[in-house]
Amino acid sequence: MNHSQMPQFPEPYWRETPLSSYEALNENIETDVAIVGGGITGITAAYLLAKEGFKVAILEAGNVLNGTTGHTTAKLTAQHGVIYDELISHFGEDKTKLYYQANAEAITFVKNLVEEKKIDCDFSMEDAYIYAVSDQAAGKVQKEYEAYQKLGIDSSFADSIPFNIDIKGAAVMKGQAQFHPLKFLKVLLEEFTAAGGKVYENTTAVDIEEGQPASVKTKNGQTVTAKHVIVASHFPFYDGKGFYFARMEPERSYIVAVKTREEYPGGMYYSADQPTRSLRYTPVNGEKLVLISGDSHKTGHESDTLKHYEALEEFAEEVMGIEEYPYRWSAQDLITLDKIPYVGPITENASNIYVATGYRKWGMTNGIAAAHLLNDFIAKKESPYKEVFTPSRFKADPSIKEFIKFNTDVAGQLIKGKLEYIPAELDDIEPDHGAPVIVNGKRAGAYRDKEGALHIVDTTCTHMGCECEWNNGERTWDCPCHGSRFSYTGEVVEGPAETPLKKIQGE
């Protein structure tokens, strides 16, 4: 498909679920717990803490459930790719089993609440398959299945899957699930506010003043004083000198949602080969909508992102046939040095400020597990998971190697952006296209909208000075160093940057 002919797609269909709207914070307040971030972790933690009797306020920069949670594929599974054999080799069986148990308990939490409160959120139990099509991946899948057996995970090994895909084996994790995250979290949010919990939308937190209590500062000048602060804003808006930007790699992936000619057979599927392919279905208006995702890459490292949608579309056509193609979207995920999320005190010296981040594409279970762990910290309950997820960990293998690899690449991207040859000129930019250009002798970024108006920004990322690259799929400027993203007008779409790109006068 010619890129200029690509149709415009609506937001992910999850986002069509009507949610209550909330006012922005317009005064200074005091509370027991301030939660920055209105996604799955923030809302689940708020629900749990309110049940414990805490006074809780959620601060959300935009609208609740509008960010990463609203762009998920919503697998509710502890099968997180080929991960358990690797975790056993680095952390041992005991800690790896705790990682699995934390995520398995998240599934049980959802299942029990759905049954107890009769939540209509398309919840269904499904087996999860990780399959191999190459000999190299087959060896990894076999080791992964053996890891399942060591950990006591209910599992089996399959020689085939019910698609037109010739595989060399699949590790099957039994008793996993899928659901509609916004329909589920909407109920938790409504119960939280009915119990007196406060939600403030369009309230951007910009800083935290540490202390007992701590103070959250907002962009509009208000202060929230709290005994405890949870930073659950996907990328931590406040670092506390934890250097999270240097300890996580940002990665983008792509999702297409299609109605298929062939009936979807059930189950959830994930390929061990590269590029990854993920399949699951969800019911929409009495029909099965099939979600196909994958084609991941480091943020800012590719400008032609439309090719990833096209690759997924081609895969869908080959495997099941496309009858209708109503949705597509992308997501950004953060991957920690050792692939286990950071959940707990943001630094060893700030015991009442907590962070939850680095879910590595598996935010539905990891996010709920994080909320329970944060609840345990604040309610002073014992938990076997605190050491596993502690943000202060730094294991020599693989953390040091990954730290050096990631930050060496960052340094290379910083230099590359400054020395890049820029062939495009302003007159070359066609409607609905963007590219780096030279303006007044300096690198800039130009996008010409469909009406022909130019939008020109300084492409120097306001976080640490790397040069942003054009993303033609989302029409954004993406930083290849730490994953900050900006709209074509320069506004921050995703952190760690907090300041917009400087606008340059256009034509």
URPE-V937582 format. One record per residue. N is the residue number from 1. NEAR is the number of other ideal C-beta (glycine too) atoms within 10 Angstrom. D_CENTER is the distance of its C-alpha to the mean C-alpha in Angstrom with 2 decimals. Layout:
# URPE-V937582
n->N near->NEAR d_center->D_CENTER
n->N near->NEAR d_center->D_CENTER
This chain:
# URPE-V937582
n->1 near->11 d_center->28.08
n->2 near->6 d_center->29.02
n->3 near->14 d_center->26.14
n->4 near->9 d_center->28.27
n->5 near->6 d_center->28.67
n->6 near->15 d_center->25.04
n->7 near->8 d_center->24.81
n->8 near->6 d_center->22.72
n->9 near->14 d_center->20.10
n->10 near->11 d_center->19.18
n->11 near->12 d_center->15.86
n->12 near->21 d_center->14.07
n->13 near->17 d_center->16.77
n->14 near->21 d_center->14.86
n->15 near->17 d_center->15.46
n->16 near->11 d_center->19.16
n->17 near->16 d_center->19.47
n->18 near->8 d_center->21.63
n->19 near->18 d_center->20.53
n->20 near->11 d_center->22.83
n->21 near->10 d_center->22.77
n->22 near->19 d_center->23.48
n->23 near->11 d_center->25.50
n->24 near->15 d_center->24.50
n->25 near->24 d_center->25.85
n->26 near->12 d_center->29.33
n->27 near->7 d_center->30.98
n->28 near->12 d_center->30.70
n->29 near->17 d_center->29.87
n->30 near->14 d_center->30.03
n->31 near->20 d_center->27.98
n->32 near->17 d_center->27.41
n->33 near->25 d_center->23.60
n->34 near->28 d_center->21.47
n->35 near->32 d_center->17.76
n->36 near->26 d_center->15.80
n->37 near->28 d_center->12.76
n->38 near->30 d_center->13.17
n->39 near->25 d_center->10.12
n->40 near->32 d_center->10.50
n->41 near->32 d_center->11.44
n->42 near->32 d_center->13.63
n->43 near->29 d_center->15.42
n->44 near->28 d_center->16.02
n->45 near->29 d_center->17.30
n->46 near->30 d_center->19.41
n->47 near->22 d_center->20.88
n->48 near->22 d_center->21.80
n->49 near->24 d_center->23.24
n->50 near->21 d_center->25.24
n->51 near->13 d_center->26.75
n->52 near->13 d_center->27.79
n->53 near->9 d_center->29.66
n->54 near->18 d_center->27.62
n->55 near->16 d_center->27.59
n->56 near->27 d_center->23.97
n->57 near->22 d_center->22.56
n->58 near->28 d_center->19.06
n->59 near->27 d_center->18.55
n->60 near->27 d_center->16.07
n->61 near->21 d_center->16.27
n->62 near->13 d_center->16.05
n->63 near->16 d_center->16.14
n->64 near->25 d_center->14.65
n->65 near->23 d_center->12.01
n->66 near->18 d_center->11.71
n->67 near->21 d_center->8.35
n->68 near->22 d_center->4.77
n->69 near->25 d_center->7.03
n->70 near->23 d_center->9.40
n->71 near->20 d_center->7.76
n->72 near->26 d_center->7.20
n->73 near->26 d_center->10.13
n->74 near->23 d_center->10.95
n->75 near->26 d_center->12.58
n->76 near->27 d_center->13.89
n->77 near->23 d_center->15.03
n->78 near->25 d_center->15.85
n->79 near->27 d_center->16.28
n->80 near->24 d_center->13.47
n->81 near->18 d_center->15.17
n->82 near->19 d_center->18.28
n->83 near->20 d_center->17.63
n->84 near->27 d_center->20.45
n->85 near->19 d_center->23.34
n->86 near->18 d_center->21.68
n->87 near->22 d_center->20.88
n->88 near->19 d_center->24.47
n->89 near->13 d_center->25.89
n->90 near->16 d_center->24.19
n->91 near->18 d_center->24.26
n->92 near->10 d_center->26.82
n->93 near->14 d_center->26.93
n->94 near->11 d_center->27.00
n->95 near->17 d_center->23.72
n->96 near->23 d_center->21.98
n->97 near->21 d_center->23.42
n->98 near->19 d_center->22.11
n->99 near->24 d_center->18.49
n->100 near->22 d_center->19.24
n->101 near->18 d_center->21.09
n->102 near->25 d_center->18.44
n->103 near->21 d_center->16.11
n->104 near->20 d_center->19.23
n->105 near->16 d_center->20.22
n->106 near->26 d_center->17.01
n->107 near->21 d_center->18.09
n->108 near->12 d_center->21.59
n->109 near->18 d_center->20.62
n->110 near->22 d_center->19.21
n->111 near->16 d_center->22.19
n->112 near->10 d_center->24.69
n->113 near->19 d_center->23.54
n->114 near->20 d_center->23.54
n->115 near->10 d_center->27.04
n->116 near->8 d_center->28.31
n->117 near->12 d_center->27.30
n->118 near->8 d_center->27.56
n->119 near->19 d_center->24.17
n->120 near->11 d_center->24.04
n->121 near->20 d_center->20.43
n->122 near->17 d_center->21.18
n->123 near->18 d_center->20.72
n->124 near->15 d_center->22.25
n->125 near->12 d_center->22.70
n->126 near->19 d_center->22.10
n->127 near->20 d_center->22.70
n->128 near->25 d_center->19.99
n->129 near->23 d_center->21.32
n->130 near->26 d_center->20.34
n->131 near->24 d_center->22.99
n->132 near->22 d_center->24.70
n->133 near->16 d_center->26.67
n->134 near->14 d_center->28.01
n->135 near->8 d_center->30.29
n->136 near->12 d_center->28.03
n->137 near->20 d_center->25.06
n->138 near->18 d_center->27.63
n->139 near->14 d_center->28.53
n->140 near->20 d_center->24.99
n->141 near->25 d_center->24.65
n->142 near->16 d_center->28.05
n->143 near->17 d_center->27.16
n->144 near->25 d_center->23.99
n->145 near->23 d_center->26.25
n->146 near->16 d_center->28.69
n->147 near->23 d_center->26.04
n->148 near->22 d_center->25.39
n->149 near->11 d_center->29.14
n->150 near->14 d_center->29.41
n->151 near->19 d_center->26.84
n->152 near->11 d_center->28.52
n->153 near->20 d_center->25.67
n->154 near->12 d_center->27.10
n->155 near->20 d_center->26.86
n->156 near->13 d_center->28.95
n->157 near->15 d_center->29.31
n->158 near->17 d_center->29.70
n->159 near->8 d_center->31.56
n->160 near->12 d_center->30.24
n->161 near->18 d_center->27.66
n->162 near->14 d_center->28.77
n->163 near->17 d_center->27.81
n->164 near->10 d_center->29.68
n->165 near->17 d_center->28.05
n->166 near->8 d_center->30.35
n->167 near->22 d_center->28.64
n->168 near->19 d_center->30.03
n->169 near->22 d_center->28.59
n->170 near->26 d_center->25.67
n->171 near->30 d_center->24.62
n->172 near->20 d_center->24.23
n->173 near->24 d_center->22.57
n->174 near->14 d_center->24.42
n->175 near->17 d_center->23.54
n->176 near->24 d_center->19.83
n->177 near->22 d_center->18.61
n->178 near->25 d_center->16.71
n->179 near->22 d_center->16.64
n->180 near->20 d_center->15.93
n->181 near->27 d_center->13.42
n->182 near->25 d_center->14.88
n->183 near->16 d_center->18.39
n->184 near->27 d_center->17.89
n->185 near->29 d_center->16.31
n->186 near->20 d_center->18.91
n->187 near->17 d_center->21.60
n->188 near->20 d_center->20.28
n->189 near->25 d_center->20.01
n->190 near->13 d_center->23.54
n->191 near->16 d_center->24.97
n->192 near->24 d_center->23.56
n->193 near->16 d_center->25.20
n->194 near->9 d_center->28.31
n->195 near->13 d_center->28.72
n->196 near->9 d_center->28.82
n->197 near->22 d_center->25.26
n->198 near->19 d_center->24.47
n->199 near->25 d_center->21.60
n->200 near->22 d_center->21.78
n->201 near->20 d_center->19.84
n->202 near->16 d_center->20.14
n->203 near->25 d_center->20.66
n->204 near->19 d_center->19.06
n->205 near->25 d_center->19.41
n->206 near->15 d_center->20.56
n->207 near->12 d_center->22.15
n->208 near->23 d_center->23.25
n->209 near->12 d_center->26.85
n->210 near->17 d_center->27.02
n->211 near->11 d_center->29.78
n->212 near->8 d_center->31.00
n->213 near->17 d_center->29.90
n->214 near->19 d_center->27.09
n->215 near->17 d_center->26.75
n->216 near->28 d_center->23.69
n->217 near->16 d_center->24.74
n->218 near->21 d_center->23.51
n->219 near->14 d_center->23.82
n->220 near->12 d_center->26.76
n->221 near->9 d_center->28.64
n->222 near->18 d_center->28.22
n->223 near->15 d_center->27.87
n->224 near->26 d_center->26.36
n->225 near->16 d_center->28.25
n->226 near->24 d_center->26.73
n->227 near->16 d_center->27.74
n->228 near->22 d_center->24.14
n->229 near->29 d_center->20.97
n->230 near->31 d_center->17.39
n->231 near->28 d_center->14.78
n->232 near->29 d_center->11.56
n->233 near->26 d_center->10.31
n->234 near->24 d_center->6.81
n->235 near->23 d_center->9.05
n->236 near->26 d_center->12.40
n->237 near->21 d_center->14.72
n->238 near->24 d_center->17.57
n->239 near->17 d_center->18.07
n->240 near->18 d_center->21.41
n->241 near->10 d_center->22.32
n->242 near->22 d_center->19.84
n->243 near->12 d_center->18.94
n->244 near->24 d_center->15.24
n->245 near->22 d_center->14.94
n->246 near->16 d_center->17.29
n->247 near->22 d_center->15.72
n->248 near->24 d_center->12.21
n->249 near->22 d_center->11.70
n->250 near->25 d_center->9.19
n->251 near->18 d_center->8.84
n->252 near->25 d_center->8.76
n->253 near->21 d_center->9.49
n->254 near->25 d_center->11.61
n->255 near->22 d_center->12.73
n->256 near->25 d_center->16.29
n->257 near->24 d_center->17.82
n->258 near->22 d_center->21.53
n->259 near->17 d_center->24.64
n->260 near->20 d_center->26.45
n->261 near->11 d_center->30.15
n->262 near->13 d_center->30.05
n->263 near->10 d_center->29.21
n->264 near->18 d_center->25.97
n->265 near->12 d_center->27.23
n->266 near->12 d_center->24.62
n->267 near->19 d_center->22.35
n->268 near->23 d_center->18.91
n->269 near->24 d_center->18.98
n->270 near->24 d_center->17.16
n->271 near->25 d_center->19.08
n->272 near->25 d_center->19.81
n->273 near->17 d_center->21.07
n->274 near->12 d_center->19.60
n->275 near->15 d_center->18.32
n->276 near->16 d_center->16.30
n->277 near->22 d_center->16.88
n->278 near->20 d_center->15.41
n->279 near->25 d_center->17.52
n->280 near->23 d_center->17.77
n->281 near->22 d_center->19.58
n->282 near->20 d_center->19.44
n->283 near->12 d_center->22.63
n->284 near->16 d_center->23.19
n->285 near->5 d_center->26.73
n->286 near->5 d_center->28.31
n->287 near->13 d_center->26.89
n->288 near->14 d_center->24.20
n->289 near->19 d_center->21.40
n->290 near->19 d_center->19.93
n->291 near->24 d_center->16.29
n->292 near->26 d_center->16.24
n->293 near->26 d_center->13.28
n->294 near->21 d_center->13.19
n->295 near->24 d_center->14.86
n->296 near->18 d_center->12.27
n->297 near->14 d_center->13.52
n->298 near->18 d_center->13.11
n->299 near->25 d_center->12.30
n->300 near->27 d_center->15.73
n->301 near->14 d_center->17.68
n->302 near->18 d_center->18.54
n->303 near->15 d_center->20.02
n->304 near->12 d_center->20.88
n->305 near->20 d_center->17.53
n->306 near->18 d_center->19.53
n->307 near->14 d_center->20.87
n->308 near->24 d_center->17.67
n->309 near->22 d_center->17.97
n->310 near->17 d_center->21.61
n->311 near->17 d_center->21.12
n->312 near->24 d_center->19.12
n->313 near->18 d_center->21.79
n->314 near->12 d_center->24.48
n->315 near->19 d_center->23.11
n->316 near->21 d_center->23.02
n->317 near->14 d_center->26.56
n->318 near->12 d_center->27.82
n->319 near->18 d_center->26.49
n->320 near->21 d_center->27.09
n->321 near->13 d_center->28.35
n->322 near->18 d_center->26.89
n->323 near->11 d_center->28.80
n->324 near->12 d_center->26.49
n->325 near->16 d_center->23.29
n->326 near->14 d_center->22.09
n->327 near->20 d_center->18.35
n->328 near->23 d_center->15.90
n->329 near->23 d_center->12.59
n->330 near->19 d_center->9.86
n->331 near->21 d_center->6.12
n->332 near->21 d_center->4.95
n->333 near->23 d_center->3.82
n->334 near->26 d_center->6.51
n->335 near->20 d_center->9.41
n->336 near->21 d_center->12.28
n->337 near->22 d_center->15.86
n->338 near->20 d_center->16.71
n->339 near->18 d_center->13.46
n->340 near->25 d_center->13.79
n->341 near->29 d_center->11.63
n->342 near->25 d_center->13.61
n->343 near->30 d_center->14.90
n->344 near->26 d_center->18.26
n->345 near->19 d_center->20.54
n->346 near->28 d_center->19.03
n->347 near->17 d_center->22.21
n->348 near->11 d_center->25.32
n->349 near->11 d_center->27.30
n->350 near->19 d_center->25.20
n->351 near->14 d_center->25.46
n->352 near->19 d_center->24.67
n->353 near->24 d_center->21.41
n->354 near->24 d_center->18.36
n->355 near->28 d_center->14.83
n->356 near->33 d_center->11.80
n->357 near->26 d_center->8.95
n->358 near->28 d_center->8.02
n->359 near->27 d_center->6.75
n->360 near->19 d_center->7.00
n->361 near->23 d_center->5.66
n->362 near->24 d_center->7.64
n->363 near->29 d_center->6.31
n->364 near->26 d_center->9.38
n->365 near->26 d_center->11.92
n->366 near->27 d_center->10.60
n->367 near->28 d_center->9.81
n->368 near->27 d_center->13.31
n->369 near->30 d_center->14.88
n->370 near->32 d_center->13.82
n->371 near->28 d_center->15.40
n->372 near->20 d_center->18.50
n->373 near->26 d_center->18.81
n->374 near->28 d_center->18.65
n->375 near->22 d_center->21.22
n->376 near->17 d_center->23.36
n->377 near->18 d_center->23.37
n->378 near->21 d_center->24.45
n->379 near->14 d_center->26.83
n->380 near->6 d_center->28.27
n->381 near->11 d_center->27.85
n->382 near->6 d_center->27.99
n->383 near->18 d_center->25.02
n->384 near->14 d_center->25.09
n->385 near->20 d_center->21.42
n->386 near->15 d_center->21.78
n->387 near->12 d_center->22.89
n->388 near->24 d_center->20.35
n->389 near->24 d_center->17.32
n->390 near->16 d_center->19.28
n->391 near->24 d_center->17.75
n->392 near->13 d_center->21.29
n->393 near->16 d_center->21.57
n->394 near->12 d_center->22.30
n->395 near->12 d_center->23.69
n->396 near->8 d_center->25.89
n->397 near->10 d_center->24.78
n->398 near->15 d_center->22.19
n->399 near->16 d_center->20.92
n->400 near->12 d_center->23.72
n->401 near->11 d_center->23.62
n->402 near->17 d_center->19.90
n->403 near->15 d_center->20.39
n->404 near->10 d_center->23.35
n->405 near->13 d_center->21.81
n->406 near->18 d_center->18.74
n->407 near->16 d_center->20.95
n->408 near->10 d_center->23.74
n->409 near->16 d_center->21.57
n->410 near->18 d_center->20.62
n->411 near->11 d_center->24.38
n->412 near->12 d_center->25.15
n->413 near->20 d_center->22.85
n->414 near->16 d_center->24.42
n->415 near->11 d_center->27.85
n->416 near->13 d_center->27.12
n->417 near->22 d_center->25.98
n->418 near->12 d_center->29.18
n->419 near->7 d_center->31.43
n->420 near->12 d_center->29.97
n->421 near->5 d_center->32.63
n->422 near->14 d_center->31.93
n->423 near->10 d_center->33.98
n->424 near->15 d_center->32.94
n->425 near->12 d_center->34.99
n->426 near->16 d_center->34.44
n->427 near->8 d_center->36.86
n->428 near->12 d_center->34.86
n->429 near->19 d_center->31.78
n->430 near->11 d_center->32.05
n->431 near->12 d_center->30.75
n->432 near->17 d_center->27.01
n->433 near->17 d_center->26.58
n->434 near->26 d_center->25.48
n->435 near->20 d_center->26.32
n->436 near->21 d_center->27.23
n->437 near->22 d_center->30.86
n->438 near->14 d_center->33.53
n->439 near->18 d_center->34.68
n->440 near->7 d_center->37.58
n->441 near->5 d_center->37.31
n->442 near->12 d_center->33.68
n->443 near->17 d_center->30.35
n->444 near->21 d_center->28.62
n->445 near->25 d_center->26.29
n->446 near->26 d_center->27.75
n->447 near->24 d_center->26.53
n->448 near->22 d_center->29.24
n->449 near->15 d_center->28.27
n->450 near->8 d_center->29.93
n->451 near->7 d_center->32.80
n->452 near->11 d_center->33.50
n->453 near->11 d_center->32.53
n->454 near->16 d_center->31.15
n->455 near->19 d_center->28.29
n->456 near->25 d_center->28.62
n->457 near->25 d_center->26.54
n->458 near->20 d_center->26.84
n->459 near->26 d_center->24.06
n->460 near->20 d_center->24.20
n->461 near->27 d_center->20.87
n->462 near->19 d_center->21.73
n->463 near->18 d_center->19.76
n->464 near->16 d_center->21.92
n->465 near->12 d_center->23.78
n->466 near->23 d_center->22.26
n->467 near->24 d_center->22.93
n->468 near->28 d_center->20.24
n->469 near->23 d_center->20.41
n->470 near->23 d_center->20.54
n->471 near->24 d_center->17.88
n->472 near->19 d_center->20.13
n->473 near->21 d_center->17.67
n->474 near->18 d_center->15.91
n->475 near->16 d_center->18.93
n->476 near->23 d_center->17.26
n->477 near->28 d_center->18.24
n->478 near->26 d_center->15.68
n->479 near->30 d_center->16.53
n->480 near->24 d_center->16.88
n->481 near->28 d_center->17.24
n->482 near->25 d_center->14.33
n->483 near->26 d_center->11.97
n->484 near->29 d_center->13.31
n->485 near->23 d_center->13.70
n->486 near->25 d_center->16.69
n->487 near->17 d_center->18.30
n->488 near->21 d_center->21.57
n->489 near->14 d_center->23.41
n->490 near->21 d_center->21.71
n->491 near->13 d_center->19.65
n->492 near->19 d_center->16.46
n->493 near->17 d_center->13.38
n->494 near->20 d_center->10.89
n->495 near->20 d_center->12.15
n->496 near->22 d_center->13.75
n->497 near->22 d_center->16.59
n->498 near->15 d_center->18.20
n->499 near->13 d_center->21.14
n->500 near->16 d_center->21.40
n->501 near->26 d_center->22.97
n->502 near->13 d_center->26.72
n->503 near->14 d_center->28.24
n->504 near->19 d_center->31.24
n->505 near->8 d_center->34.02
n->506 near->15 d_center->33.96
n->507 near->10 d_center->36.75
